[in-house]
Amino acid sequence: MSHGFKILSAEQAAELINNGETIGFSGFTPAGAAKAVPTAIAKKAEREHAAGRPFKIGVVTGASTGPSLDGALTKADAVSWRTPYQSNADLRKAVNGGAIRFFDMHLSMTPQAVNYGFLGKFQWAIVEAADLTADGEIVPSTSVGASPTFCHVADKIIVELNKHHPKTLRGFHDIYEPANPPHRLPIPIVKPSDRVGTPFIKVDPQKIIAVVETDLPDEIKGFDAPDAVTDQIGQNVADFLAAEVQAGRIPREFLPIQSGVGNIANAVLGSLGKHPGIPPFEMFTEVVQDAVIDLMKTGKVKFATGTSLTVSADKLQEIYADLEFFRTRLLLRPQEITNHPEMVRRLGIITVNTAIEADLFGNINSTHILGKNLMNGVGGSGDFTRNGYISIFTCPSVAKGGKITSIVPMVSHTDHNEHSVQVLITERGIADLRGKTPKERAALIIEKCAHPDYQAQLRGYLDKYLTQGHIPQSLEAALAMHRQFAATGDMRGVDWTKFGN
């Protein structure tokens, strides 16, 4: 069926965008991100700047995107402000340099903040689709993210109709949006495979101003092969969860898993898949990545629902070559649902996320380097951590060839505090922090998680301040290791005798 909407080139569509407007773009990771129109907007910005005219827009997405969106717009100096999450090197540099206003948000809260009007008026939604009908049914491609919200609040919509993705993706999405308070009802999902919405985003057809036809793959980089460190972290996570099943603290039929994105997450999922003590399980998560697809084929993952299909190009073609196999095993939802605290608490989700650094008392920094430079953003880690059945954080014990310890006396920036973090796991071991006092946590984290090169140094800190209150912390010395790294490039060798009590 023909969609009947006006077809424009990306360049023609970009001419519709004006300086100062706010745009909601599709994309959760580079999966399903708009690509052709934002690249054309970047070129328009360059022309406008060359002519001496201002041109910048507000950019809101589901999460990070690819180089054709965040990268192109940043290089063209076309972004005035940006939220909620990013992973682009050029954008990161611009944010840390103060050239772009950026504010971090929990990903479950971004759609509702948009819907409540907290982020101002949205002139445009620019979203990628696999299919589009004349009566306003938009079938997303490889992610949903915040696209439904953007489409409903924006004055006008541009659809990138991408034939790289088959129209038969219809049926792989479950679009459900909670009503605004005071009319909000319970979300009627009681197991990961429940379908409660529609397989498309339904909009007023009159809002669709243009369709830009494309044939562009997602700009997803492949994942690094597991190494000894990530493999051991994965094994430790699997061993811990298997022991919890044996102890009766996790039901024998197991619980849904949430896993972050990246190399450690892939290794964790691989280890869960191989562990004989872990039964076949379901996933209720943000990002479905390569390891999940492999585990579906072995039967270890029975069902997975997320907001983004963030897989390598080869893996995506495997899925498209066998869509009927995956049709009953895979479902994409809005991030407002996948990350919703109601869902995480009700379903009893086991959460596994990655830290930049952890301190002796269980506080986690997942966003900033040395407390000041943004890395990516908090993403959905807080949505899951604060509400999970068991909340786990993982990280290697050291970085930069051992010059940085991931276990420090005090994190330089706090994203998740000790009240939310239950288990810390490195390649060294497992620190189960449940039911432990701050001093007990500190001793356990040093013993189980810290690298041997730093254990004596961290014990020296703990011993020196052990009698200093409920949390043995020194405001004078707590960040001494960070200060030393900033000065010398190495966290080792801090002399605690130089500090007072």
N, C-alpha and C positions, 0 to 999 in steps of 0.2 A: 504494500500500500504506500503510495506517495505521501510524503509529509506535507507538501503544499506550501511550505514556508519560503520566504525570499532567500535565495542562495547568494552569498557574498564571498569574495576572497577574504583572506585574513587581513590584508591591507585595507580593504574597504571597511571591514568591521572595525578595525582599529581607529578609523577616522571618526567613528561615532563616539569615541571616548574623549572626555574633556578633562582638562586640568582640574585637580581638586576632588574628583569623584572617588567614591569608594566602591571597590569591586570584590565580590566573593567568587573565588576561583575554585573549581573542582581540583581534587588531588589530596591524597593521604599517603605520604611518601610520593615518589614520582608516579606511582600507580594511579591511573585515571586522571592525571593532572592535565589541565588545558595546556596546549603547547603552541599551536599555530598563532592564535590571537595574541597571547602575551608577548610573543616574539615580535609580532608586528607592532604592538603598542610600544615596545622598547625602541623600535626603529623610528616610530613617530616622535617619541620623546627626543631622540637625538636630532631629528630635523627641527623640532620646535626650539630646542636649546641653541642650535646653530643659528636660528633666526632671531635669537635674543628673547624668546618668549618662555615663560615658566611652564613646566609640565611635570607634575608628579601626581601619583594616585595613592590611595590607601589600599593595601593588599591584605586580604584575609583569606585563609585557606583552611582545609581540614587539619593539615599538619605540614610537614616538609613537602617540597616539590622537587622538580628537576631543573637542569640548567636552562631549559627553554622558558621557564617561568621566573623563578627566583633569580637565577643567574643572569638572564638577559635583561630583566628589568633593573637589577642592581647596577650592572655595568653601564646601563644607559642613564643612571641617576634619575630613575623614574619613580622611585618609591619614597613617599613621604613618611608613611608609618606601616608597620607590619606586625601581625600576630597570627596564630599563637605559637608556632614552632617552626624551626628551620634547620637545615643541615648543609647549606650551601656555603662554600668557603668565601666567596665574594660578599655575600650578604652578611656572614658572620663578621668579616673585617669591617664592613660599613657600620654594623650595629655597635661593635666594640669601639670604633673610632668616633661614634656620635653622629654619623652622617644620616642614619635612619633611626627614627623613633621606633623602638621595639618594646613590647611588653609581653611577658610570658603568661600563659593561661593553662589551667588544667583543660585537657581536650574535651572532657565531658561537658564542661561549662561553656565552651565557646559557642555552640549553637544556641544555647538558651540566652547567653549574653547578647547575641545578635538579635534573637527573637524578642527579647525584652526591650530592645532599643538602647542598650547600654553603650554600644559602639557607634551610635549615630545612624544616619540614613545610608542605605545601600542603593546606589543608582543602577548597578549592574550585577548580574550573575553570569559568569562565563564557565560553562560546564561541558565536559566531554561525555559523549553518549555512544553506545553501540547501536541504538535504534531510537527512532522518534516517530510518533504518529500525528496525524493531522489534528486530533483532539487533545493534544498536549500531554501525551504519555512519553516521558523521557526515561529510557532504559540506560542506566549508567554503564560504564565499561568496567574497569578493574578495581574501582573503589567507589564508596559512597561518601564517606567523610561527612562534611557539613553541607553538601550540595543541596539536599532537600530544603534546608533552612534558607540558604542563599536564594534559591529559586522562588521561595514564597515571600521573602521580605523585599527583594529587589524590585525596582520599578520595571526593569527590562532584562531580557535574557538573550544571550547569544549561545547557541549550541554548536560545539565542535563535533560533528558527526563523523566518527572515526571508523572507517571500514577495515582497519587493521584488526578490529574486534568483531566477532560474528554477531549477527542479530539474534542468534540462538542463545545468547547470554540472558535473554529474557527468561525469568524464572530463577535466576541465581541471586536475586536481591529481595530483601524484605524491608520495605520502606514504611516505618512507623514513627510518627512524631507525637510526643506528648503535648497535650493542650497546656496553655499557660495557666498558672494559678489564678483564681481559685477553682478553676474547672478541671484541673489535672486529676486523672484517675490512675489507679495502679497499673503498671505495665504488665499485660497478661502473658508473661513468659515465665514458665516454670522449668523448662529444660532447654538446652542449647538449640535443639532442632525445631522448636516451636516457631511457626510462621504466624504473624499477627497483623501484617500490613499488606501492602500491594507490591507487585514485582516491578514497579516503575514509580518515578516521581510524577505526580499529576499536577499540572499547572494550567492556568488560563492560557489558551493558545494565543490570545492577543498580546501577551507579554513577550512572546518569542519574536524578537525583531529580526533576527537573521540566523541562518544556518551556514556554517563554514565546513565544507567537506574536506576531510583529511585522510591520510593513510600513514600514521606515525606511530611507531612502537613506543611503549613506556621506556623512560630513560633510567632504568634500574641497573645499577652495577651488580656484578656477580659477587658472591660471598667468598671470602678467603677460605681456603681449606683449613680444617681444624688443626691445631698444633697441640703440643704436649700440655700446655697450660690450659687452653680452652677445653681439651678433652678431659683433663682431670677435674676442672670445675664442673663440667657436665656429669661426670661420674659421681662426684660428691653430692650434687643435687639429687641424682637418682637414688643413691644409697640412703640419703636422708629420708626421702619420701617413702621408699620401700620399708625403712625401719618404722616410720610412722604408721604405715598400714599394719605391720606386724604387731605394733604396740596397741592397735585399736584406736588410735587418735585420728586416723583417716579411714573412712568406710572401705571395706574390702572391694566393693565395686568401683572405688576411687571417686574422684571429683574432677570437675573441669579444670583445665590448665590455662592460665594466661602467661604468655611469654613475650618479652620485648623483642625488638628487631636487632639483627646484627650477628656477628660471628659467635659470640658467647651463647646467645639464644639458640642459634642453630645447633651448637654443640650440646647444649642442655637437652634439646628435643631429641637429638640423635641418641644420647645416653638413655633417656627415658624409654625410647623405642627398643633399645637392646636389653634393658634390665629385666631379668626374669621375675623380679618381685613387683614389677609395675604392670597391672592388667591393662588391656585395651582401654583407652580413655577418650573423652571428648575435649574440645577446646572452645573456650569463650574468651576471645582475645581481640586485640586491635588489628594486628598484622598477621596474615597467613603467609608464611614464607616457605622456601624450598623444602626444608626438612619436614614440614607438615604434609606436603604432597607425597613425599617419599613414604611417610608412615601410613598415609591412607592406603597406599598400594599394598603395603604389607598387612594391613588390617589393624595395626596398633593404634592409629587414630580412627575412631569410628565416625566422628563428625566434627567439623570445625566451622565456627562462625566468627567473623571479624568484620572490620569495616574496609579492609584493603587486601587485595591479592598482590602482595609484594614479592614476586618471584622473578627469577632470572628469565631471560628471553627463551632459552631452551625449555625450561620447565613450563612456561606458559603455553608453548606449542604442544607440549605433552598433554596439558589439560585440554586444550582446544581440539586435539586429535581424539579425545575420549570423553567428550562433554557428558554423555549419558551416565558414565561411571560416576563422575563427580557431581552430577545434578542432585543426587540424594545424600551427598556427603559434605557439601560446601554451600555456605550462605553468607552474603554480604549485607550488612545493616548500616544505618547511620551511626556515627561515632557517639551521638547522644545516647544511643541504646547500648552499644558494645561496652562503653566505658561508664555506664550509669551505676552509681553506688547501689541503687536498689537491686540491680541485676547481680552485681558482684557479691553482695551480702546474701541475697536469697539463694543463689545457686551454689554458694560455698566454694568460690573460685580460689584455687591455689595460685598465687601470683609470684612470678619470677622476673625481676628487673635488674638492671645493671647500674652500678655506682661508679662515679669518678673517684670518690674517696669516702671512707667511713671513719668515724672516730671511735675512741675506746668505749664509748657509752652507747653506741648504736645509732647515732645521728648520721644521715646520709647526704652527701652532696652529689647530685646527678646533673648539674647544669653549668657550673662555673669553674674556671681554672684560676687558682690562687685567689679565689674569692671575688674576682672582678671581671674577668673576661668570659662572656657567654660562649658556651660550646654549641649546644643545640637548643635545649629548652626542657622543661619538666615533662612535656608530652602527657601521656596518660598514666605515667607511673604512680602519681599520687591518687588518681581515681581508683586504681586497683589496690595499692598498698594500704590505704586507710580503711579498706572495707573487706580485704581478703580473708579467707578461712585461715590460711597461713601465708604470711608475707615474707618473701625471701629476696635478699639482694646478693648479687654476685659481682666479683671483680677480681682481676689478678692482684696478687699481693704487692707487686712492684711494677713500675713503669720506667721508661727511658733508661733501659739497661741497668736498673737497680738504683738509679739516682733519685727516684721518687718512690716513697712508700705510699700505698693506698690506705694504710692504717695509720692514723695520726691522732695526737691528743685531742684536737678539736678541729672539726671540719671548717674550712674557710668560708663555706656558704652552706646553709641548711635548706634542703628541700623536703626531707622526710625526717621527722624527729624520732627519738627513741621510743615514743609511745606507739608508733605505727610499725616499726621494724622488728620482726620477730626472729629472723634467722639471717646470719651473715655467712657467706660461703666464698672462700677463695680456693686456689689450687692447693693450699696448705691444709685446709680442713674446714670443719663445720662448727660454727658457734651458735648454739641454740640459746637465744637470749630470753626466752619465755620464763617468767617467774624469777628473774634474776635482779638483784639490786645493781645500781650503777657500778659499785666496786667489783661485784662478782662478774658483771659483763666485761669490764675492762680486763680483768685477769684472764677470762676465757678467750676474748678476742685476741689478746697477745699470744696466748698459748696455741690457739687453733688456727688463726687466720694470718697473723703477721709473718713476714719473711724473716728467716733467721738473722739476716744482716741487720735487722731493726729491732729484734725482740729485746735485747739487752737495753737498748736506748729507750724503748717504750716502757719497759719495766722500771727503769731508773726514774722516769717521769712519774709513773704511778706510785712508786715507793716514796718519792720525795713529798708528794702531795696527798698521801693516803688519808691523813687525818684532817684534811682541809674540807670539812663539810660533807653533806650527803653525796655530792658529786665531787670527787677529788680533782678539782680543776684550778689552775692558776691563770688568772687573767694576764699576768705578766709573761708567763712562759708558754702558754697554750699554743701560740702560733709561731714559736721559735723555729720549728723545722721548716715552715713555709718561708719565713724571713731568710733563713740560711740558704734555701734553694734559690730564692730571688737574688741573693748576693753572690753565691758561689756555683749554682747549678747542681747542687748535691744536698740531699737531706740528711746524709749520714754525719755522725760525729758531733752532734749538739752536746754541749757541756752544761748539764743542769745546775752545776754548782755556781754558775755565773748569775743565776736567778734567785730572787728572794722567795719568801713564802706568800 
